[in-house]
Amino acid sequence: MPDIEVVPTGEGRSLALFGIPVQRIFFALAAVIGLGIYAGVLLFGPNSLTVLLGLEEQRATYERHIKILKKENAALQKEYFELKQLEPEP
């Protein structure tokens, strides 16, 4: 069983757990829970690290696709200009 005692303070008496006032324990516990929730939102929320990494991967995929399309476009332009020179000029 925890060691609960009544400790005199400047304003009167206060409950203490292991020599630490209960109000401080509750404040520290609330701060730890709040920081945990904040860290969870940073890691898994809508503006999180996982979203950032997913967007970077998507960007790399799009850049590879753009390179492929540019090569295909260059080949089609070459074929177009070759065919255009074969047509008689009016």
Residue frames as a rotation matrix with the C-alpha (Angstrom) as fourth column:
MET 1
0.585 0.811 0.000 0.00
0.811 -0.585 0.000 0.00
0.000 0.000 -1.000 0.00
PRO 2
0.017 -0.606 0.795 1.40
0.468 -0.698 -0.542 3.46
0.883 0.382 0.272 -0.83
ASP 3
-0.424 -0.287 -0.859 2.71
0.901 -0.229 -0.369 5.60
-0.091 -0.930 0.356 1.94
ILE 4
0.078 0.546 0.834 0.11
0.452 -0.765 0.459 8.40
0.889 0.341 -0.307 2.29
GLU 5
-0.340 -0.226 -0.913 0.73
0.930 -0.221 -0.292 11.09
-0.135 -0.949 0.285 4.83
VAL 6
0.799 0.561 0.217 -0.53
0.567 -0.823 0.040 14.54
0.201 0.091 -0.975 5.68
VAL 7
-0.295 -0.955 -0.020 2.19
0.947 -0.290 -0.139 17.13
0.127 -0.060 0.990 5.19
PRO 8
0.455 0.426 -0.782 1.89
0.552 -0.824 -0.128 20.66
-0.698 -0.373 -0.611 6.57
THR 9
-0.145 -0.457 0.877 2.39
0.935 -0.352 -0.029 23.34
0.322 0.817 0.479 3.91
GLY 10
-0.958 -0.286 0.037 2.43
0.266 -0.926 -0.268 27.13
0.111 -0.247 0.963 4.01
GLU 11
-0.530 0.825 0.194 -1.34
-0.607 -0.529 0.593 27.33
0.592 0.197 0.781 3.41
GLY 12
0.378 0.665 0.645 -2.35
-0.916 0.368 0.158 24.44
-0.132 -0.650 0.748 5.63
ARG 13
-0.238 -0.420 0.876 -2.19
-0.341 0.880 0.329 20.69
-0.909 -0.221 -0.353 5.34
SER 14
0.228 0.234 -0.945 -1.95
-0.974 0.072 -0.217 18.69
0.018 0.969 0.244 2.11
LEU 15
0.835 0.059 0.548 -1.97
-0.111 0.992 0.061 15.01
-0.539 -0.112 0.835 1.23
ALA 16
0.083 -0.872 -0.483 1.33
-0.987 -0.140 0.083 13.58
-0.140 0.469 -0.872 0.05
LEU 17
0.989 0.112 0.098 2.30
-0.088 0.972 -0.216 10.33
-0.119 0.205 0.971 -1.61
PHE 18
0.456 -0.890 -0.019 5.90
0.882 0.454 -0.128 9.25
0.122 0.042 0.992 -0.94
GLY 19
-0.139 -0.520 -0.843 6.61
0.696 -0.657 0.291 12.77
-0.705 -0.546 0.453 0.30
ILE 20
-0.964 -0.115 0.239 5.38
0.259 -0.595 0.761 14.44
0.054 0.795 0.604 -2.90
PRO 21
-0.531 0.821 -0.210 2.20
-0.379 -0.451 -0.808 16.53
-0.758 -0.349 0.551 -2.74
VAL 22
-0.194 0.563 0.803 -0.69
0.601 0.715 -0.357 14.90
-0.775 0.414 -0.478 -4.58
GLN 23
0.741 0.476 -0.474 -1.37
-0.020 -0.689 -0.724 18.05
-0.671 0.546 -0.501 -6.62
ARG 24
-0.005 -0.833 -0.553 2.12
-0.860 -0.279 0.428 17.87
-0.511 0.478 -0.715 -8.12
ILE 25
-0.692 -0.202 0.693 1.67
0.035 0.949 0.312 14.18
-0.721 0.240 -0.650 -8.91
PHE 26
0.284 0.877 0.388 -1.61
0.601 0.152 -0.784 14.89
-0.747 0.456 -0.484 -10.73
PHE 27
0.667 -0.100 -0.739 -0.02
-0.458 -0.837 -0.300 17.81
-0.588 0.539 -0.604 -12.59
ALA 28
-0.421 -0.901 -0.107 2.96
-0.711 0.255 0.655 15.68
-0.563 0.352 -0.748 -13.66
LEU 29
-0.494 0.322 0.807 0.64
0.393 0.911 -0.123 12.84
-0.775 0.257 -0.577 -14.72
ALA 30
0.640 0.762 -0.102 -1.51
0.308 -0.375 -0.874 15.25
-0.704 0.528 -0.475 -16.77
ALA 31
0.339 -0.602 -0.723 1.64
-0.765 -0.624 0.161 16.68
-0.548 0.498 -0.672 -18.41
VAL 32
-0.692 -0.615 0.378 2.90
-0.327 0.734 0.596 13.19
-0.643 0.289 -0.709 -19.34
ILE 33
-0.100 0.743 0.661 -0.48
0.642 0.556 -0.528 12.21
-0.760 0.372 -0.533 -20.79
GLY 34
0.742 0.383 -0.550 -0.70
-0.069 -0.772 -0.631 15.49
-0.667 0.506 -0.547 -22.71
LEU 35
-0.075 -0.857 -0.509 2.79
-0.840 -0.220 0.495 15.06
-0.537 0.465 -0.704 -24.17
GLY 36
-0.665 -0.120 0.737 1.95
0.106 0.962 0.252 11.47
-0.739 0.246 -0.627 -25.12
ILE 37
0.386 0.874 0.294 -1.16
0.565 0.027 -0.824 12.57
-0.729 0.485 -0.484 -26.99
TYR 38
0.629 -0.222 -0.745 0.82
-0.514 -0.838 -0.184 15.34
-0.584 0.498 -0.641 -28.71
ALA 39
-0.496 -0.868 0.008 3.53
-0.618 0.359 0.699 12.88
-0.610 0.342 -0.715 -29.77
GLY 40
-0.371 0.445 0.815 0.85
0.486 0.841 -0.238 10.50
-0.791 0.308 -0.528 -31.09
VAL 41
0.732 0.650 -0.202 -0.70
0.215 -0.503 -0.837 13.26
-0.646 0.570 -0.508 -33.18
LEU 42
0.255 -0.721 -0.644 2.73
-0.789 -0.540 0.292 14.21
-0.558 0.434 -0.707 -34.55
LEU 43
-0.712 -0.631 0.309 3.51
-0.386 0.719 0.579 10.63
-0.587 0.293 -0.755 -35.55
PHE 44
-0.767 0.441 0.467 0.10
0.575 0.795 0.193 9.43
-0.286 0.416 -0.863 -36.76
GLY 45
0.015 0.823 -0.567 -2.13
0.273 -0.549 -0.790 12.49
-0.962 -0.143 -0.233 -37.33
PRO 46
0.799 0.425 0.426 -3.09
0.506 -0.092 -0.858 14.28
-0.325 0.901 -0.288 -40.57
ASN 47
0.787 -0.614 0.064 0.14
-0.481 -0.674 -0.560 16.34
0.387 0.410 -0.826 -40.57
SER 48
0.793 -0.385 0.472 2.33
-0.249 0.502 0.828 13.49
-0.555 -0.774 0.303 -39.41
LEU 49
-0.227 -0.971 -0.077 5.66
-0.693 0.105 0.713 11.95
-0.684 0.215 -0.697 -40.24
THR 50
-0.386 0.117 0.915 3.98
0.396 0.917 0.050 8.99
-0.833 0.382 -0.401 -41.96
VAL 51
0.739 0.670 0.073 2.06
0.401 -0.350 -0.846 11.34
-0.541 0.655 -0.527 -44.26
LEU 52
0.513 -0.637 -0.576 5.29
-0.686 -0.707 0.170 13.18
-0.516 0.308 -0.800 -45.10
LEU 53
-0.520 -0.749 0.410 7.10
-0.362 0.628 0.689 9.96
-0.774 0.209 -0.598 -45.97
GLY 54
0.007 0.617 0.787 4.16
0.641 0.601 -0.477 8.80
-0.767 0.508 -0.392 -48.10
LEU 55
0.883 0.332 -0.332 4.14
0.020 -0.733 -0.680 12.08
-0.469 0.594 -0.654 -50.01
GLU 56
0.075 -0.934 -0.349 7.89
-0.785 -0.271 0.557 11.88
-0.615 0.233 -0.753 -50.63
GLU 57
-0.562 -0.224 0.796 7.48
0.149 0.919 0.365 8.36
-0.813 0.324 -0.483 -52.01
GLN 58
0.440 0.812 0.383 4.59
0.633 0.022 -0.774 9.51
-0.637 0.583 -0.504 -54.21
ARG 59
0.697 -0.257 -0.670 6.71
-0.465 -0.873 -0.148 12.41
-0.547 0.415 -0.727 -55.51
ALA 60
-0.411 -0.906 0.103 9.54
-0.549 0.336 0.765 10.04
-0.728 0.258 -0.636 -56.44
THR 61
-0.275 0.407 0.871 7.06
0.579 0.793 -0.188 7.82
-0.767 0.453 -0.454 -58.29
TYR 62
0.786 0.607 -0.120 5.68
0.311 -0.555 -0.771 10.79
-0.535 0.569 -0.625 -60.22
GLU 63
0.321 -0.743 -0.587 9.20
-0.711 -0.599 0.370 11.97
-0.626 0.298 -0.720 -61.12
ARG 64
-0.635 -0.513 0.578 10.03
-0.055 0.776 0.628 8.52
-0.771 0.367 -0.521 -62.54
HIS 65
0.127 0.783 0.609 6.77
0.754 0.323 -0.572 8.54
-0.644 0.532 -0.549 -64.50
ILE 66
0.771 0.107 -0.628 7.55
-0.180 -0.909 -0.375 12.02
-0.611 0.402 -0.682 -65.87
LYS 67
-0.258 -0.939 -0.226 10.95
-0.631 -0.013 0.775 10.82
-0.732 0.342 -0.590 -67.13
ILE 68
-0.546 0.123 0.829 9.30
0.460 0.871 0.174 7.88
-0.700 0.476 -0.532 -68.91
LEU 69
0.527 0.839 0.138 6.70
0.624 -0.271 -0.733 10.17
-0.578 0.472 -0.666 -70.50
LYS 70
0.480 -0.427 -0.766 9.38
-0.513 -0.845 0.149 12.64
-0.711 0.322 -0.625 -71.64
LYS 71
-0.647 -0.729 0.222 11.28
-0.281 0.499 0.819 9.85
-0.708 0.468 -0.528 -73.38
GLU 72
-0.263 0.649 0.714 8.09
0.769 0.587 -0.251 8.62
-0.582 0.483 -0.654 -75.01
ASN 73
0.708 0.527 -0.469 7.22
0.214 -0.794 -0.570 12.16
-0.673 0.303 -0.675 -76.07
ALA 74
-0.019 -0.805 -0.592 10.66
-0.638 -0.446 0.627 12.65
-0.770 0.390 -0.505 -77.63
ALA 75
-0.766 -0.248 0.594 10.31
0.191 0.794 0.578 9.42
-0.614 0.556 -0.560 -79.61
LEU 76
0.138 0.911 0.388 6.83
0.834 0.105 -0.542 10.40
-0.534 0.399 -0.746 -80.83
GLN 77
0.616 0.006 -0.787 8.02
-0.204 -0.965 -0.167 13.89
-0.760 0.264 -0.593 -81.82
LYS 78
-0.491 -0.860 -0.140 10.87
-0.450 0.113 0.886 12.35
-0.746 0.498 -0.442 -83.79
GLU 79
-0.594 0.350 0.724 8.46
0.638 0.754 0.159 10.04
-0.490 0.556 -0.671 -85.59
TYR 80
0.503 0.831 -0.238 6.08
0.548 -0.520 -0.656 12.97
-0.669 0.199 -0.716 -86.26
PHE 81
0.339 -0.425 -0.839 8.79
-0.523 -0.827 0.208 15.14
-0.782 0.368 -0.502 -87.81
GLU 82
-0.760 -0.580 0.294 10.04
-0.119 0.569 0.814 12.22
-0.639 0.583 -0.501 -89.93
LEU 83
-0.246 0.759 0.602 6.52
0.859 0.459 -0.228 11.63
-0.449 0.461 -0.765 -91.24
LYS 84
0.594 0.469 -0.653 5.98
0.207 -0.874 -0.439 15.35
-0.777 0.126 -0.616 -91.81
GLN 85
-0.204 -0.748 -0.632 9.07
-0.587 -0.423 0.690 15.55
-0.783 0.512 -0.353 -94.07
LEU 86
-0.783 -0.044 0.620 7.72
0.355 0.787 0.505 12.64
-0.510 0.616 -0.600 -96.16
GLU 87
0.287 0.955 0.079 4.55
0.688 -0.147 -0.711 14.61
-0.667 0.258 -0.699 -97.02
PRO 88
-0.336 -0.369 0.867 4.68
0.891 -0.423 0.165 16.72
0.305 0.828 0.471 -100.17
GLU 89
-0.630 0.082 -0.772 4.52
0.354 -0.854 -0.380 20.48
-0.691 -0.513 0.510 -99.64
PRO 90
0.333 0.842 0.424 1.53
0.819 -0.035 -0.572 22.18
-0.467 0.538 -0.702 -101.30
